Structures are given as structure tokens and as C-alpha cells.
Amino acid sequence: MLIALAALASVGSQRAAAQGPTTFTISGTIKDGTGAAIPDVMLVLLSDTRGTQIAFTDQSGNYTFTHPNGVSHNLRLNPSKSGYIFNPLGVIFISTSGLSGDKTVDFEGIQIPIVVVTPSPVLVTQENSLRALALDSVTKVAEPFGVTNIHNFSTDQRTRLSLFAVNVELGINGTLSDLTALAENSVGAVFPLTVEFLGSVPNFPWLKQVVVRLPDGIANSDEVQVNLAVRGLAGNRVLVKLKP
């Protein structure tokens, strides 16, 4: 777990310092209808080429992301906090030539007694990558992963992966069966991944650990795209490297 938390430290903080004209910022403020700042709102920035970044609003409701110029053509920004709905729900930036230039996006948070809008789950990626932040759940070793592993506590010796995600909320009456995981290989074959565990990462209550079991049929795949869905609402796809 120490390996995972070391990697997560770089994901959960604002890790890229400004580099002059090679980067731009996305920043803003989140307040309620009275103009009061809302701290500790989680914002997820999802890039089509650079994976995920995560930030939280400070006590003044401010947040900032730093992103490289021109490398992404699609960026999606979504805020979330338990007990709130936000206006807008999210913002998408699109450019055919590559995104650049500082951007400002403010949100208004509306407190509600029951969460009626559940954002799609987001699998966390390695820094500046579309590759999943994933570990063998027993050995804590990173990819590539074999379908079987003799260093395993289970009788089937099947590999279990620990994936890390945000916005995975099952609700009061939810069960583990509400959470599904799929893997798709390069020729379009789809493999269900059995979800065996969901829990918060110690000291990171906003971050979830999802343990999935790899199926036999995936053994001949070199690389797969994996995504999660909560009651059919699917999230982003991340890459996972496999080995024979």
C-alpha cells in the first residue's frame, strides 16, 4: 500500500509548477447562493491524453489546475461534494488544435438533503498518462499483470487488481453488485471483471480502492481498457498492461 500512496501523493496534489508559456491554468471559485465559499469540494480534471488530475477547493473556495499547452484536445472538469449539487454540473473544453490559454470556471454549489445526481466514477491514472494507477492486490507490484499468480492467498491463484477511483458512491441501500467493471481488448472483445471489494483508502477518505479479479479469457490480451460503472453509469477508460 505504501507504493500506492506514494503514487497517489503526486496525483492528489497540484503537482506541476508553472513552466512559462508551456503550461496554462484552469482555476476558479466555488460558492453557494449567498456568496459564501465552499471548501473541500473535489474537482476532477479528465484529459483525453493526460489522464486524471484531482484538486480540492481551499477555505476560500478556490481551486487551480496546471496543464501542459497543446497536448489535450478534450478536457472535462467536474466538481463533487456529498450533499451538494453544482451549477454547472461540469464543463468540457474542446479544441481541434490543442487546448491552451488560461481558463476560469466558477461553480455554484446548492446544498440538498438527498444526493439526486451521482457523477460517473473516475478511475485514477498514473501521472500524465492514460494508464491506470493499479497494483496487484497481494504483492503490490505494478503492471504488467498475469492472469494467475502463485504468490496469491486464494485457491484459484487468480490475480486480483487494486484500482483506485473517485466518485464511486453506492448510497445507503447500495450493494457491491451495483458496481461493475469491464475490460476491452484491442479487437473489441469485452470481459467482465468480478468486483470483490470496495473501500476507502486509509487517510484518503475521498479515494476508493476497488479490487477486481481477472478472468481466464483475458489471458491472451496484451493490453486492455478498463472502466467502472455504478448502476449502469459508466466512467472513463484506463489502460492496463497484461502479460502471459
C-alpha atoms as one frame of an Amber mdcrd trajectory, in Angstrom:
protein
   0.000   0.000   0.000   2.972   2.294   0.599   3.778   2.136  -3.113   0.229
   3.136  -3.969   0.138   6.023  -1.510   3.450   7.335  -2.781   2.000   7.424
  -6.285  -1.261   8.920  -5.043   0.543  11.771  -3.346   1.567  13.057  -6.767
  -1.991  12.594  -8.109  -3.870  14.245  -5.248  -1.851  17.462  -5.148  -1.265
  20.189  -7.652   1.943  18.692  -8.904   3.029  20.661 -11.998   4.679  24.002
 -11.377   4.063  26.695 -13.942   6.544  26.498 -16.776   6.073  29.783 -18.552
   4.370  29.532 -21.938   4.397  25.688 -21.933   1.501  25.435 -19.464  -1.841
  27.029 -18.753  -4.125  27.091 -15.730  -7.746  26.241 -15.130  -8.932  27.958
 -11.985 -11.998  29.336 -10.316 -14.080  29.644  -7.187 -16.979  27.622  -5.816
 -19.556  29.427  -3.672 -23.112  28.879  -2.511 -26.114  31.036  -3.392 -25.247
  33.543  -0.647 -21.724  34.039  -1.937 -20.115  32.011   0.836 -17.132  29.902
  -0.187 -17.471  26.106  -0.190 -14.221  24.431   0.882 -13.160  20.813   0.278
 -15.030  20.399  -2.995 -13.296  17.736  -5.061 -12.690  18.639  -8.708 -11.661
  16.041 -11.275  -9.962  17.175 -14.484 -10.054  14.415 -17.100  -7.897  14.723
 -20.234  -8.158  12.673 -23.419  -4.365  12.227 -23.421  -3.040  13.005 -19.921
  -5.417  11.066 -17.674  -6.717  12.485 -14.405  -5.838  15.351 -12.093  -7.607
  15.919  -8.776  -7.794  19.102  -6.725  -9.809  20.414  -3.761 -11.081  23.909
  -3.052  -9.363  25.757  -0.222 -11.088  27.602   2.614 -11.830  30.472   0.231
 -13.444  28.127  -2.290 -10.585  28.495  -4.784  -9.011  25.773  -6.916  -6.292
  25.661  -9.577  -5.050  23.127 -12.119  -1.885  23.471 -14.198  -1.956  21.710
 -17.561   0.507  21.450 -20.487  -0.270  23.532 -23.582  -1.473  21.799 -26.711
  -1.308  18.168 -25.576  -5.042  17.679 -24.899  -7.927  18.205 -27.279 -10.632
  17.447 -24.725 -10.727  18.354 -21.030 -13.655  17.604 -18.732 -13.981  19.327
 -15.348 -16.466  18.124 -12.733 -16.943  19.189  -9.079 -18.419  16.942  -6.410
 -19.131  17.067  -2.687 -21.539  14.999  -0.634 -24.784  16.868  -0.010 -24.314
  19.336  -2.867 -25.321  19.719  -6.484 -23.404  22.156  -8.671 -24.288  24.617
 -11.390 -22.988  23.904 -13.926 -22.714  20.163 -13.317 -19.476  20.166 -15.314
 -17.584  21.908 -18.088 -15.966  20.477 -21.226 -13.216  22.248 -23.181 -12.658
  21.079 -26.781 -10.120  22.164 -29.388  -9.058  20.581 -32.683  -5.616  22.192
 -32.476  -4.854  21.507 -28.804  -6.018  23.379 -25.736  -4.062  26.356 -24.413
  -4.624  29.662 -22.634  -5.696  30.229 -19.044  -9.332  29.458 -18.291 -11.614
  30.458 -15.438 -14.626  28.397 -14.368 -16.729  29.268 -11.341 -19.373  26.971
  -9.872 -22.326  27.498  -7.562 -22.991  24.796  -5.003 -26.564  24.134  -3.895
 -26.967  22.181  -0.677 -29.553  19.438  -0.880 -30.839  16.969   1.733 -30.549
  13.982  -0.625 -27.978  13.499  -3.346 -30.057  13.207  -6.523 -27.234  13.491
  -9.050 -24.404  10.956  -8.933 -21.362  11.743 -11.066 -19.865   8.921 -13.099
 -16.990   7.024 -11.450 -13.485   8.089 -12.426 -10.526   5.716 -12.382  -7.331
   7.468 -11.346  -4.409   7.284 -13.762  -0.678   7.451 -13.403   0.688  10.977
 -13.644   0.346  12.468 -17.136  -0.837   9.181 -18.563  -3.938   7.210 -19.565
  -2.524   4.168 -17.774  -4.399   3.026 -14.679  -2.971   3.541 -11.230  -3.192
  -0.170 -10.428  -1.400  -2.700  -8.253  -1.538  -6.425  -7.678  -3.714  -6.532
  -4.563  -1.434  -9.094  -2.851   2.124  -8.354  -3.978   1.591  -4.589  -4.505
   3.516  -4.852  -7.778   2.588  -2.646 -10.726   1.844  -3.723 -14.314   2.211
  -5.825 -16.370  -0.133  -8.299 -14.686  -0.504 -12.010 -15.330  -3.955 -13.586
 -15.061  -2.624 -16.060 -12.497  -0.084 -15.604  -9.749   1.403 -18.250  -7.480
   2.013 -15.573  -4.849  -1.657 -15.476  -4.015  -3.729 -16.330  -0.958  -6.694
 -17.650  -2.962  -7.204 -21.269  -4.025  -7.742 -20.254  -7.670  -4.432 -18.293
  -7.760  -6.180 -15.724  -9.952  -4.701 -12.243  -9.964  -6.660  -9.510  -8.197
  -6.023  -5.894  -9.129  -6.403  -2.900  -6.866  -7.746   0.010  -8.903  -8.159
   3.497  -7.442 -11.164   5.685  -8.200 -13.222   8.679  -7.138 -16.971   9.309
  -7.364 -17.754   5.680  -6.535 -20.764   6.070  -4.264 -23.241   3.213  -3.826
 -25.611   5.065  -1.474 -27.207   3.893   1.767 -29.033   0.968   0.203 -26.406
   0.158  -2.421 -24.573  -3.147  -2.615 -21.379  -4.297  -4.279 -23.468  -5.736
  -7.115 -24.283  -2.135  -8.148 -20.626  -1.679  -9.124 -19.413  -3.378 -12.304
 -16.088  -3.431 -14.124 -15.329  -4.265 -17.756 -12.155  -4.778 -19.762 -11.963
  -4.480 -23.546  -9.017  -5.642 -25.647  -7.692  -4.271 -28.945 -10.080  -6.343
 -31.104 -13.189  -5.303 -29.189 -13.675  -8.397 -27.025 -15.236  -7.438 -23.688
 -14.525  -9.242 -20.417 -16.453  -8.680 -17.158 -14.168  -8.262 -14.146 -15.600
  -9.565 -10.889 -15.637  -6.815  -8.242 -14.676  -8.328  -4.898 -14.046  -5.290
  -2.686 -14.797  -1.572  -2.415 -13.448   0.591   0.366 -11.835   3.923   1.193
  -8.054   4.185   1.090  -6.710   4.826   4.626  -6.059   8.543   5.213  -7.648
   9.343   1.825 -11.407   9.099   2.511 -12.267  10.636  -0.859 -10.370   7.898
  -2.696 -11.749   4.384  -3.197  -9.902   1.122  -3.679 -11.684  -1.324  -5.987
 -10.403  -4.902  -6.110 -11.287  -6.851  -9.265 -10.490 -10.433 -10.306  -9.023
 -11.051 -13.748 -10.880 -13.682 -15.830  -9.250 -16.587 -17.716 -10.420 -15.278
 -21.106  -8.303 -12.150 -20.838  -5.038 -14.121 -20.783  -4.279 -13.685 -24.496
  -4.667  -9.905 -24.414  -1.583  -7.700 -24.368  -3.397  -4.601 -23.128  -6.967
  -3.774 -22.160  -9.085  -0.708 -21.470 -10.860  -0.904 -18.120 -13.773   1.125
 -16.834 -16.168   1.115 -13.888 -19.921   1.669 -13.828 -22.278   2.330 -10.930
 -25.805   1.119 -11.708 -25.021   1.380 -15.414 -23.435   4.849 -15.283 -20.005
   4.257 -16.807 -16.871   6.308 -16.259 -13.571   6.860 -18.031 -11.434   4.151
 -19.603  -7.875   3.489 -18.484  -5.160   1.226 -19.893  -3.862  -1.865 -18.117
  -0.878  -3.873 -19.392  -1.061  -7.677 -19.212   1.449 -10.492 -19.676   1.117
 -14.221 -20.479
